Amino acid sequence: MFIRLLILTGLLVTGLAQAVEVPSPLEQDRGKFRPLIIVARTEVDPTLTTLKQALADPANQKAFNERNMVLYTIVGITGKRDGKDLEPQSTMSLIRGLKPGMIIDKAKVILIGKDGEKKLETEGDADLTELFKTVDALPVAENQTQAQAEVVPPEKTAPAGKAGKPVKPAKAPAQLDD
């Protein structure tokens, strides 16, 4: 009896550990990249194949990279980020975050801005030049999100002509004992 209870407890703990929510892969791209997400039923979907062929052109690939875009593809329940497979938990988290709908007749194309908000969502054909125009038309504040994150505030200095107090150097953090 005790052994059965121990086995049942072990199974419950294992099940709970596996049910931990995995953050969406879009969170790592917020403020850095503009995710372009294609959700399709099959790998031979016309929208998906057309977009992949367009991105195979070096000029289009260069324009795609200049706009800090990253391509996510979700085919069925498998996801990829720039051609590299995502973990199943990450793919499911991505799908839950997008809420693309249960029945997909045509491929969905979703453009997410650096701020994490949907900028464009269409079904069917995806024209790369239209996507580039949409990105170029984004407000300047959205375009500067990454630049603002990289700016380091300048140190305080005394106004010209006035002698200020000498600034004390900051204390180094104390070392932790192991």
N, C-alpha and C positions, 0 to 999 in steps of 0.2 A: 504494500500500500504506500509506504513511504517513497519507494523508488518511483512509482507512477506519479506521485505528486512532484517529485524532484524533476522528472522528465517533462512534465507539463509546465512547470515553472521555467525550465530552461527554454522550451519552445516559445513561450510567451515573451521572455526577455529577448530572445533572438529576433522574433517578429517585430518587436518594438524598435529594436536597434536598426533593422532594415527599413523601417517606415519613416526614418528621419528625413525631413524635408531638405532637399538639396537646392541651393540658391540658383536662380536662373543665370545662364551664361551671359545674358545681356547686362547683368550687373557689373561684370568685369570690364565691359566696353563703355559704360556710361562715362561721359566726359572725355573719352579718347577717340572712339570710333562711331561711325554711323552704320549700324547693322542694316543690311538688305536681306530680307528673309523671304524665301520661296517655299511655300507649302504645297506639295503635289502628291497625288496618289501613287504615281509610278515614275520610274527613272526616265521613261521615254515620253513624258508629258511635253507637248510642243512648247509651252512657255519656258519650261526649265531648259530644254535643249537649245532653244533660240538664245536665251540669255547666256548660257555657257559658251556657245559659239561666238557671241558678240564679245564676251570677256577674253576669249582666246586671242583676239586681235591685240597686238602690243600697244597701240595707241589708246584703245579703250581701257586696257589694263592700267596704263599709266594714269589716265584721267580718273579711274576708279580709286587708285591709291592716293592721288593728289587730294581727293576729297575725303580722305580718311574713312573710306567705306570698307566693310568686311561682309563677306557673303556667307549666310547661313542657308542651308538647304535641309528641308525636312521631307523625306519621301517615306510615306507610310508612317512608321514609328521610329525610323532611323534618322538621326540628325548628323550634319557635318558643319564644321566651321572652316571656311577656306579649304575645303577638300579633305580635312582631317576629321575622323570620326569623333563624335561626342559620346560620352557615357550614356547609357539608357536613362539613368536618373536625371541627368542634365537635359536630355532631349525632352523627357516628360515634363520637367519643370518649365522649359521653354514653351512647350505647347500649351500648358496650363496658363502661363502668363499672357500668351497671345490670344487665347480663346478664339481660334479660327472657325469653330463650328464643327459639328459632328460629321455632316455629309459635305464632302468637297467634290463638286462636279468639275470645276475648273481650278487650275492652280491659283493660289493667292500670292500676291506680291505685297510685302509690307516693308516700308521704309521707316526706320526709327532714327530720330535725331540724337545728337550727343547728349541732350537733356533727358533722354529715356522716353520721350513721348512719340506716339505714332504721327508721322508727317504725311504718309500716303498709304492707302490700302486699296488695292484693285484686284479684280478677278480676271483671269484670262491673260491676254497679251501684256508683256512688259517691254516697253521700248527704253533702251538704255539712255538714249539722248534725252528723253522726257524725264527720266530719273535724275540725270545730271542737271537739267534745268530746275527741277524741284529743289535739289540740294543747293544750287547756286542762288535760288530765290529765298533761301532761309534768312531770317533776320541776322543782322551783324552780331547781336548778342549771342546767338546760338553758334555762330561760326567761331566766336572768340572764346568759347567755353574752355577749351584746352589751353589756350594761351594765358588765360587768367589763372588757371590752376598752377602754371609753371612760374608765374611772377613771384619773386622773393621780395618782401618789403625792405626798403632801405633802412640803414641804421640811422638813429636820431643824431643830428649834429646841432651845434650851437649856431644861432643866427650870426650873420656876418657882422664884425665889429664888436661883438660881445664875447667875453671869455666865459666859457662854461665850466662847470665842475668836472673834474676828471671822472670818467666813467669807470666803475668797478667791473672787473672781469667777472663773468658768470661763473658760479661754482660748478665744478664737474660733478655729475651724479655719483653718489656713493656706490661703491662696489658691493654687490650682494655676496654674502657668504653662502656657500653651498652646503 
